């Protein structure tokens, strides 16, 4: 974006790539701290009792869409928070259920339930049409939460631009080092193989115990049971 200033008969042209769009994530952070454990276990029973609080948060996100010209990390933090908050809302709307796959015949991510400004999206659209193509950062797979036991744990606070890069590194490392068998890895690495490139090299970047470059990976079965308390 270019801005033109007229000073003393001269046109001065400057440009910038992004601006700061400060969003208030405090209410969302407070809700997560109350109902999500440090290990990402969700107290859906009591969260449902505070459904109105989550509704207000989701409405806030809808009423404050992130500008395309906002800073990169602000945009990414916004979309991760929107995705996770709407996933929580989707689950508690039908809770008690045992798995998110009980919703919409096993395709909960195709429901158009997410409002942002004048647009309405499905969770799949946010992940696959906005976050993945726009940011091209494989670490987002350890920040987005699908409400299942095998998903990377839900963070117990909102993501913010200020420390997003550091937190994404931490979440990625935590997930990779927690895999019980270094050769049998999460199916996330199979589903999104193109995002990771060389999967072994990606894992080795964060793993404490490195894999041999010729390791033959297998993929663990995904546990879709709800990540509940």
N, C-alpha and C positions, 0 to 999 in steps of 0.2 A: 504494500500500500504506500502511495506517495502523498506527501503533504506539501502544498506550495504556499510559501509566505511571500508577501509583498512588502519590502522594506526599502524606503528611500529610493523608490523608482526601480528597484532591482527585484527580480523574481528569484527566490532561493528555493531550491527543491531538496527536500530530504526524504528519507524513507525509513520505514520500520517494518519488521516482520510480525510482531505480535505486541499485544498489550496485556496488562494485568487485569483480570476480571476476578475480583475477590468474592468468593462465595462463602457463606457461613455453614460449615459442616459440624458445628458444635452440638446441635441437637441430635444429629445422626451418630456422632461419636458417643454421646451420652447414652443413647439407646443401645448401641452395640456393647458398650462397657457393662451395661446392666444385664443383658440377656445372652451375651456370647462369652464363653470362657477363654482363657489365654491360649487354650489348645484348639479353639474353633468350634467347640460344642455349643449348640444353640438350645436355649430353654424356650422351645416353641410354645409350651403350655402357657407360661406367664407372658411371653411376647404377645400372644393372641389377646390376652387381657388388656394389653396396651396398643391394640390395633389402631386406635385413633391417633396415637403419637406417630406411628409409622406412616399412617396415611398422610399426616401433615408434612412429614419429611419428603415423601414421594411427590406431594403437590408442590412443595418448595422447589424441588429439582425440576419439575415440569414448568413451573412459572419462571425459572431462571436458567433458560437454556444457555449452554456455553457458546460463546461466539467463535466462529471459525478463525478469527484473527487473534484469539486469546493465546497466551503462551502455550507451548506444546505440552508441558507437564500439567498445566491447569486443565487443559482439554482432556488429557488422559485420566487424571484423577477424577474429573467429573464423570466420565463415562463408566469407569470402574465402579464408582459409588452408585451411580444410577442402576447399573446392572445388578449389583448385589442387593441393593435396597428393594428393587422390584422383584427379585427372586424371593426374598423373605416375605414380601407382601403376597406373592402368588401362593406360597406354601401355607401361610397362616390363614389365608382365605378359605382353604379347604381342610385345614387341620382339625382333627387328627387323621393323618395318613401315615403310611409306613415308608412311602417312597415318592419322590417327585414324579416318577414315571406313572403314578396313578392318575396324573393330570393329563387331560386332552389325549387320551389313548396313547400315552407314552411319548407324546410330542409337546411337552409344556413350553418348549423354547420357540415354538411356531406361533403361539398366541400373541396377538397384537395388543399388549397390555401396557406398554411403556410410553408415557407422554413426555415430550420435551419441546417446549414452545408449541408451535402449531403442528408438529409432526407426531405421529404415532408409530411405534416400532414394536417388533418382537424382540425377545432376547437374542435370538439368532441373528437378527439384523444388526443389533448393536455390536455383537462380537465379530460377525463375519463380513459386514458391510461398512462398519465404522472403525472399530478398534484394530482389528488385524491388518486391513489394507492401509489404513492411515498411519499407524504408528510402527508397524513392522518390528515389534519387540516381543520375542517369544516369552519373555518373563511375565507377560500379562496372564499366561495360562496358570500361573500360581497365585494370582490375585483375584481372578474371577471365580466365584463360588457357585456350584450347581446344587447345593443343598444335599449332597450325598457323602457317605462315609469316605469313599475313595477320592473325593474332590480335595484339592489343596484346601487347608482349613481357612475358614472365614476369619479375617482380621477383626480383632475386638475394638477397632476404632476406624474412623473414616480415613481414607487416603487423602493426602494433601500434596500440593505441588512442591512445597518446601523440601520435603524429604522423600519424595516419591522414588527417585532413582535408588536411593539407599535401601528403602523398604522393599522394593522389587527384588533387589539383590538378596536381601535377607530372607524373603519368602521363598525365593527360588532355591537358595542353599538349604534352607530348613526342610523343604519338601524332598529334595534329592537325597540329603543325608539321612532322612527318616525312612527311606525305602528299605524294607527288611532284607531284600536280596538284590544286590547290585546288578545282577545279570537279568533278573526278572523285574523289569521296570514298569512304571505306570503306563496304561494304554494311552494316556495323554501324548506320550512320545510317538505313538503309532498314529493316532488320529490327526495330529498336527505336525507330522514329520517334516513337511515342507517349511514350516516356520522355524524349526530347530536346525535345519541344514544337516550337518554331520552330528547325529544324535550323541554318539559317544564323546565327541569333542565337547559338545555342549554340557553333557553331564560331568565330564572331567573338570570343567572350569569351576564347578561348584562342589564336587564331591571330595570328601576327605580321603577316601580310598579310590584311587584312580582305576579305571577299566583299561584293559589292554586294547589297543586300537583294532585288533582283529576279533574282539569279543563278539559272540553271537547272542544278540539280545532276544529275550522272550518278553511277552507282555502279560502282566497280571490281570486276572479277571477283575472287572470293576464292580465294586459293592455299591449298589444304588440305594441302600437303606438310608433313611433320613439321618442327617448328622445331628441327632438330638440328644438332649440330656437324659 
